[in-house]
Amino acid sequence: MKNATLILDKDFAVGRVDPRIYGSFIEHLGRAVYGGIYEPGHPTADADGFRGDVIAKVRELGVPVVRYPGGNFVSAFDWEDSVGPRESRPRRLDLAWGTTETNEVGLHEFARWAAKAGAEVMYAVNLGTRGVDAARSVVEYANHPGGSLWSDRRVRNGAKEPFGIKLWCLGNEMDGPWQLGHKTAREYGRLANEAAMAMKRVDPAIELVACGSSGHDMPTFGSWEYETLDECYDNVDYVSLHRYYGNPTGDTPSFLASAIDLDGFIREVVATCDAVAGKRHAKRRLHLSFDEWNVWYHSNRQDEEVLKAKKWGRALPLLEDVYNFEDALLVGTILTTFLKNADRVKIACLAQLVNVIAPIMTRTGGGCWAQTIFHPMLHASRYGRGTSLRPLVSSPVYECRAYGAVPLVEAAATLGDDGSLTLFAVNRSLADDVALRCDLRAFGPLRPAEHLVLHHDDVKAANTEARPDEVRPARRRAPRLDGGRATVRLPALSWNVVRFLP
């Protein structure tokens, strides 16, 4: 048994938690849409063809916002293809993923699905092969009440009331050479600025996300953010970050420490945003939209084989990572990292939501189940609300190849508006339980509520349709408080949620 300490105080506030950090992402990719959220004829499908079992899982997660329709997909997407009578919509080659898009599900259908799932739409515009004109037109179509070309067309297409989409992404990963319409930072920044001005003239209430770097390891990282924001700072509200992690070599100690890289990524982007603000003498500070993040590496070889065999197929089984227990632990540390940066990270989208690198999996014509990563996302979304508090943690460390000395215990906390206190903690130790001694005296009288633990003896254990509960959380007795102090036992390799009520 190892020992660690945690001190928490109301004055250790980081900032308000924006519920949109528990967002997700649906791209026209693989079986995310067709066979994922949409499957007419499925036993649970509703009149619109949406799978009821998937909607129930999404509602259970409490996803507040879903980014759509891409992703790489959006950089060659003509939004006009996705509206109007289905029988008139064109079939298009999706040049991003080597498949064929039928446009059976488009803007109207997705807006209806999002409403059923209890989520808002975060819509990405094409700044790859399209530009300012298409960007302002789709805002008019989606949000203007009526009496104009595009809003009247929406009404004729069956939606009298506007969709009221508040969040808009100005393209996707425009720093990436793989992206259709890839641009230099200055080229993209100017285009994003012009699109932003046009879009906000149509609807001044919208919020806009500029493309930041698509990864911390991009050769243009840092300079991309600075040069882009130097062009568009005054007209955007967020800058995006994307980051995926993997463990292809089986180095679990380094993999579980990946949040160290994530925290550094966030701090460096914040510093760059503020440097641009300083140069411009701007009082307004930009926030961050971490609109793509997850573990992604399990399916890489399989994807190559599928595309080689079925080039230009419809709804091919791509990026269907089967997540294991160690993936869930890393997702937990990523969520605690977002909470500890809640003053600047205001939006985050787990990429993606169904079938494609997703917490929810389906079988076409069959079942729907939660992957291992579903559970920390559910707990954080349900209990990580209110004000984020930064705990002072003193923890033993371990050595790993990628990051050197790493604390065994990773923790974050939230103070709910009802006075409830929630601790989130991951024990990264492969072998040792940790006794976490918590000093909570600053909160006055508290009573223990629950201790949820996600643990499995096999780090490679996964959930399947046949064994959907192989990795699932268990309830333990909440620790007793004595004079505002409590000791929580964190099992080796575990995600923990400890709750106290006023």
C-alpha positions in Angstrom: 0.0 0.0 0.0 1.3 3.4 -1.0 0.3 6.7 0.7 -0.7 10.0 -0.9 -2.4 13.2 0.4 -4.9 15.5 -1.1 -5.9 19.0 0.2 -8.9 20.8 -1.1 -10.4 24.2 -0.4 -13.2 26.3 -1.9 -10.6 28.9 -2.7 -8.8 26.5 -5.0 -11.3 27.4 -7.8 -10.1 27.0 -11.4 -13.3 28.2 -13.0 -16.9 27.3 -13.9 -17.2 24.0 -15.7 -18.9 24.5 -19.1 -21.0 21.4 -19.6 -19.9 21.4 -23.3 -16.6 19.8 -22.3 -18.7 16.6 -22.3 -19.5 16.9 -25.9 -18.9 14.4 -28.7 -18.7 14.1 -32.4 -20.5 12.4 -35.3 -18.8 12.4 -38.7 -20.0 11.0 -42.0 -17.4 8.3 -41.6 -17.6 4.5 -41.3 -20.8 3.3 -39.4 -21.1 6.4 -37.3 -24.3 7.6 -39.1 -25.4 4.7 -41.3 -25.7 1.6 -39.0 -24.9 3.8 -36.0 -27.4 6.5 -35.2 -29.5 5.7 -38.3 -30.8 2.3 -39.2 -34.3 2.1 -40.6 -35.7 -1.4 -40.0 -33.8 -2.0 -36.8 -36.1 -3.3 -34.1 -35.6 -0.1 -32.0 -35.8 2.4 -35.0 -38.3 5.2 -34.7 -40.3 6.7 -37.6 -37.2 8.7 -38.7 -35.1 5.6 -38.8 -33.0 6.5 -35.7 -32.0 3.7 -33.4 -33.7 4.1 -30.1 -31.1 2.0 -28.2 -28.4 4.4 -29.4 -30.4 7.4 -28.4 -30.9 6.0 -25.0 -27.1 5.4 -24.5 -26.4 9.0 -25.7 -28.9 10.4 -23.3 -27.4 8.3 -20.5 -24.1 10.0 -21.2 -25.7 13.4 -21.1 -23.9 14.7 -24.2 -24.7 18.4 -24.4 -23.3 19.1 -27.9 -22.3 17.0 -30.9 -19.9 18.2 -33.6 -21.1 17.5 -37.2 -20.7 16.6 -40.1 -16.9 16.3 -39.9 -13.9 16.0 -39.5 -11.9 15.4 -42.6 -15.2 14.7 -44.4 -16.3 18.4 -44.3 -13.3 19.7 -46.3 -14.9 18.5 -49.6 -18.6 18.6 -48.4 -21.2 20.6 -50.2 -23.8 21.3 -47.5 -26.5 21.9 -50.1 -26.3 18.1 -51.0 -27.7 17.3 -47.6 -31.0 19.3 -47.8 -34.1 18.9 -49.8 -36.0 15.8 -50.9 -34.0 12.7 -50.2 -34.6 11.2 -53.7 -33.0 14.4 -55.2 -29.9 14.3 -53.1 -26.7 13.3 -54.9 -24.4 10.4 -54.1 -20.9 11.8 -53.7 -17.4 10.3 -53.5 -16.0 11.1 -50.0 -12.4 11.9 -50.8 -11.4 12.0 -47.2 -12.2 8.4 -46.4 -12.5 6.7 -49.8 -16.2 5.9 -49.5 -19.5 7.0 -51.0 -21.8 9.4 -49.2 -25.5 8.9 -50.0 -26.7 12.0 -48.1 -29.6 10.0 -46.8 -29.0 11.8 -43.4 -28.5 15.5 -43.8 -28.9 18.7 -41.9 -32.6 18.4 -41.2 -32.4 14.8 -40.1 -29.3 15.3 -37.9 -31.0 18.3 -36.2 -34.0 16.1 -35.4 -31.7 13.3 -34.1 -29.8 15.8 -31.9 -33.0 17.0 -30.4 -34.1 13.5 -29.6 -30.7 12.8 -28.0 -30.8 15.9 -25.9 -27.9 17.6 -27.6 -27.1 20.8 -29.5 -25.5 20.7 -32.9 -22.0 22.1 -33.4 -21.7 22.5 -37.2 -18.5 22.6 -39.2 -18.3 24.6 -42.5 -16.2 23.7 -45.4 -13.2 26.0 -45.7 -11.2 23.5 -47.7 -12.8 23.4 -51.2 -15.5 26.0 -50.4 -15.3 29.4 -48.6 -17.1 32.5 -47.4 -20.2 32.3 -49.6 -21.1 28.7 -48.6 -20.3 29.5 -44.9 -22.7 32.5 -44.7 -25.3 30.7 -46.8 -25.5 27.7 -44.5 -25.9 30.0 -41.4 -28.7 31.7 -43.2 -30.3 28.4 -44.0 -30.0 27.1 -40.5 -30.7 30.1 -38.3 -32.5 32.9 -40.2 -36.3 33.0 -39.4 -37.5 33.5 -42.9 -38.0 35.9 -45.7 -34.7 35.3 -47.5 -33.4 32.9 -50.2 -31.9 30.3 -48.0 -34.2 30.5 -45.0 -37.3 30.2 -47.2 -35.7 27.2 -48.8 -35.4 25.6 -45.3 -39.1 26.3 -44.7 -40.0 24.7 -48.0 -37.9 21.7 -47.0 -40.0 21.2 -44.0 -38.5 23.2 -41.1 -40.5 26.3 -40.4 -38.6 27.1 -37.3 -34.8 27.8 -37.5 -32.4 25.2 -36.2 -30.8 27.8 -34.0 -27.2 26.4 -34.2 -25.0 28.4 -31.9 -21.6 26.8 -32.3 -19.8 26.7 -35.7 -16.4 25.4 -36.7 -14.4 27.3 -39.3 -13.2 24.3 -41.2 -11.3 21.3 -39.9 -7.5 20.6 -39.4 -6.5 23.1 -42.1 -2.9 22.8 -40.9 -2.8 19.2 -42.1 -1.3 18.3 -45.5 -3.8 15.5 -45.7 -6.7 18.0 -45.6 -8.3 18.9 -48.9 -7.8 22.7 -49.3 -4.8 22.6 -46.9 -3.5 26.2 -46.3 -0.7 28.0 -44.7 -1.5 29.7 -41.4 -1.8 33.1 -42.9 -4.0 31.9 -45.8 -6.3 30.1 -43.4 -6.4 32.9 -40.9 -7.5 35.4 -43.5 -10.1 33.1 -44.9 -11.4 32.3 -41.4 -11.6 35.9 -40.6 -13.6 36.7 -43.7 -15.9 33.8 -43.2 -16.4 34.7 -39.5 -17.4 38.3 -40.4 -19.9 37.1 -43.0 -21.4 34.5 -40.7 -21.8 36.9 -37.8 -23.4 39.4 -40.0 -26.1 36.8 -40.8 -26.4 35.8 -37.1 -24.5 37.9 -34.5 -25.3 35.4 -31.7 -23.3 32.5 -33.0 -19.9 31.4 -31.6 -17.0 30.5 -33.9 -14.1 28.1 -33.5 -10.9 28.7 -35.5 -8.8 25.7 -36.4 -5.7 25.3 -34.2 -3.1 22.6 -34.7 -4.3 19.1 -35.4 -1.7 17.8 -33.0 0.9 18.8 -30.5 3.6 17.2 -32.7 2.8 19.0 -35.9 5.9 20.8 -37.2 3.9 24.1 -37.5 2.5 23.9 -33.9 2.7 27.2 -32.2 3.5 29.3 -35.2 0.2 28.0 -36.8 -1.8 29.3 -33.8 0.0 32.6 -33.6 -0.2 33.5 -37.3 -3.8 32.2 -37.7 -5.1 34.2 -34.7 -3.1 37.2 -35.7 -5.5 37.3 -38.7 -8.8 36.4 -37.1 -8.5 37.0 -33.3 -11.2 39.7 -33.2 -13.9 37.7 -34.9 -13.6 34.2 -33.4 -14.4 32.9 -29.9 -12.4 29.7 -29.6 -9.4 28.0 -31.0 -9.5 24.2 -31.6 -7.1 21.5 -30.4 -7.1 17.9 -31.5 -5.2 15.1 -29.8 -5.3 11.3 -30.0 -3.2 8.8 -28.0 -2.2 5.2 -28.6 -0.2 2.3 -27.1 1.0 0.3 -30.1 4.2 -0.8 -28.3 2.4 -2.0 -25.1 4.2 0.5 -22.8 1.3 0.9 -20.3 3.2 3.1 -17.8 4.0 5.7 -20.5 0.5 5.4 -22.1 -1.2 6.1 -18.7 1.0 9.2 -18.3 -0.2 10.7 -21.6 -2.2 13.4 -19.9 1.1 15.1 -19.1 1.5 15.8 -22.8 -2.1 16.9 -23.0 -1.7 19.4 -20.1 1.4 20.8 -21.8 -0.4 21.2 -25.1 -3.2 23.1 -23.4 -0.8 25.5 -21.6 1.2 26.2 -24.7 -1.9 27.0 -26.8 -3.2 29.3 -24.0 0.1 31.1 -23.9 0.1 31.6 -27.7 -3.5 32.9 -27.6 -2.6 35.4 -24.9 0.6 36.4 -26.7 -1.6 37.4 -29.7 -4.0 39.2 -27.3 -1.0 41.1 -25.9 0.2 42.1 -29.3 -3.2 43.4 -30.2 -3.8 45.0 -26.7 -7.0 42.9 -26.6 -8.8 42.6 -23.3 -10.9 39.7 -24.5 -9.3 36.2 -23.9 -10.0 33.3 -26.3 -11.1 30.0 -24.9 -10.2 26.5 -26.2 -12.4 24.0 -28.0 -10.8 20.5 -27.7 -13.2 19.3 -30.4 -11.4 16.0 -31.1 -9.8 13.8 -28.5 -9.6 10.1 -27.7 -7.6 7.0 -27.8 -7.1 5.8 -31.5 -4.8 3.1 -32.7 -6.4 -0.3 -32.4 -8.1 -0.3 -35.9 -5.3 1.2 -38.1 -4.3 -2.1 -39.9 -7.9 -3.2 -40.2 -8.9 0.1 -41.9 -6.2 -0.3 -44.5 -7.5 -3.8 -45.4 -11.2 -2.7 -45.5 -10.5 0.3 -47.8 -8.3 -1.8 -50.1 -11.1 -4.4 -50.5 -14.1 -2.1 -50.7 -12.9 1.3 -52.0 -15.9 3.7 -52.5 -18.2 1.5 -50.5 -21.0 2.9 -48.3 -20.7 2.9 -44.5 -17.7 0.7 -44.3 -16.6 -0.5 -40.9 -13.7 2.0 -40.4 -12.0 3.2 -37.2 -13.9 0.6 -35.1 -11.4 0.6 -32.2 -12.3 -2.0 -29.5 -11.3 -0.3 -26.3 -9.8 -2.0 -23.3 -9.5 -1.2 -19.6 -6.2 0.8 -19.9 -7.9 3.0 -22.5 -10.6 3.8 -20.0 -8.0 4.8 -17.4 -6.4 7.2 -19.9 -9.8 8.7 -20.8 -10.3 9.3 -17.1 -7.0 11.2 -16.8 -7.9 13.3 -19.9 -11.2 14.3 -18.3 -9.4 15.3 -15.1 -7.0 17.4 -17.2 -9.9 19.2 -18.8 -11.4 19.9 -15.4 -8.1 21.3 -14.1 -8.0 23.7 -17.1 -11.7 24.6 -17.0 -10.9 28.3 -16.9 -9.9 28.0 -20.6 -11.1 24.7 -21.9 -14.8 25.3 -22.5 -15.7 22.8 -25.2 -14.4 19.3 -25.8 -15.7 16.6 -28.1 -14.9 12.9 -27.5 -14.2 11.7 -31.0 -16.4 10.0 -31.8 -19.8 8.9 -30.4 -21.0 5.7 -32.1 -18.9 2.9 -33.7 -16.1 5.1 -35.0 -13.5 5.4 -32.2 -16.5 5.6 -29.9 -17.8 4.8 -26.4 -20.9 3.3 -27.9 -20.9 0.3 -30.3 -23.6 -1.3 -32.4 -24.1 -4.3 -34.6 -26.1 -3.7 -37.7 -29.5 -5.3 -37.0 -28.3 -6.3 -33.5 -27.3 -5.0 -30.2 -25.9 -1.8 -28.7 -23.3 -1.8 -25.9 -21.0 0.5 -23.9 -17.3 0.3 -24.4 -14.9 0.6 -21.5 -14.3 4.4 -22.1 -18.1 5.0 -21.7 -17.8 4.8 -18.0 -15.4 7.6 -17.0 -17.1 9.8 -19.6 -20.5 9.0 -18.0 -19.2 9.7 -14.5 -17.5 13.0 -15.4 -20.5 14.2 -17.4 -22.9 13.3 -14.6 -20.9 14.6 -11.6 -18.3 17.0 -13.0 -20.5 20.0 -13.0 -20.4 23.3 -11.1 -17.0 24.8 -10.2 -13.7 23.0 -10.9 -11.3 22.9 -7.9 -7.6 22.1 -8.2 -6.6 19.7 -5.5 -3.1 19.9 -4.0 -1.9 16.3 -4.3 1.3 14.8 -2.9 1.8 11.4 -4.5 4.5 8.8 -4.9 5.9 8.7 -8.4 7.0 6.0 -10.9 9.4 6.2 -13.8 8.3 5.7 -17.4 10.2 5.9 -20.7 8.2 8.7 -22.2 7.8 11.2 -19.4 10.3 10.3 -16.6 8.9 10.6 -13.1 5.1 10.6 -13.1 2.7 10.8 -10.0 0.8 7.6 -9.3 -2.3 9.6 -8.5 -4.0 12.0 -10.9 -7.0 13.9 -9.4 -9.5 16.7 -10.0 -12.6 17.9 -8.1 -15.8 19.8 -8.6 -18.0 21.7 -6.2 -21.6 21.4 -7.3 -24.1 24.3 -7.1 -26.0 22.2 -4.5 -22.9 22.1 -2.3 -22.0 18.5 -3.3 -18.3 17.7 -3.6 -16.9 15.2 -6.1 -13.4 13.8 -6.3 -12.1 12.1 -9.5 -8.9 10.1 -9.1 -6.9 7.7 -11.1 -4.3 5.4 -9.6 -1.7 4.7 -12.3 0.2 2.1 -10.3 0.3 -1.4 -11.9 0.8 -3.1 -8.6 0.0 -1.0 -5.5 -3.2 0.3 -4.0 -2.9 3.9 -2.7 -4.3 5.2 0.5 -5.3 8.8 -0.5 -5.7 10.9 2.7 -8.0 13.8 2.0 -8.2 17.0 3.9 -11.7 18.4 3.2 -12.1 20.6 6.4 -12.7 23.8 4.4 -16.1 22.5 3.3 -17.7 22.2 6.7 -19.9 19.2 7.6 -20.1 16.7 4.7 -21.6 13.3 4.6 -20.3 10.4 2.4 -22.5 9.6 -0.6 -20.7 7.0 -2.8 -17.4 5.6 -4.1 -17.5 4.3 -7.7 -14.5 2.3 -8.9 -13.6 1.1 -12.4 -11.0 -1.7 -12.1 -10.1 -4.9 -13.9 -7.2 -7.2 -13.3 -6.4 -7.4 -17.0 -5.5 -4.0 -18.6 -6.5 -5.5 -22.0 -10.0 -6.5 -20.9 -12.7 -5.2 -23.2 -16.5 -5.1 -23.5 -18.3 -6.9 -26.4 -21.8 -7.5 -27.4 -21.6 -11.0 -25.8 -19.9 -9.6 -22.7 -21.0 -6.0 -22.4 -20.2 -5.8 -18.6 -16.8 -7.3 -18.6 -15.4 -3.9 -17.5 -17.9 -2.0 -15.5 -17.9 0.2 -12.4 -18.5 -1.1 -8.9 -19.8 0.6 -5.8 -17.8 0.7 -2.7 -18.7 2.1 0.7 -17.9 5.8 0.7 -15.1 6.7 3.1 -16.1 7.9 6.6 -15.3 11.5 7.4 -13.6 12.3 10.7 -13.2 16.0 11.5 -13.2 16.8 7.8 -10.6 14.2 6.9 -11.2 11.0 5.0 -9.0 8.2 3.6 -9.9 6.7 0.2 -8.4 3.5 -0.9 -7.6 3.6 -4.6 -7.0 0.1 -6.0 -4.1 -0.4 -8.3 -5.0 0.7 -11.8 -8.4 2.2 -11.1 -10.7 5.1 -11.9 -12.4 6.4 -8.8 -15.3 8.8 -8.2 -15.9 9.8 -4.6 -18.9 11.9 -3.7 -19.8 13.8 -0.6 -23.1 15.7 0.1 -23.6 18.8 2.3 
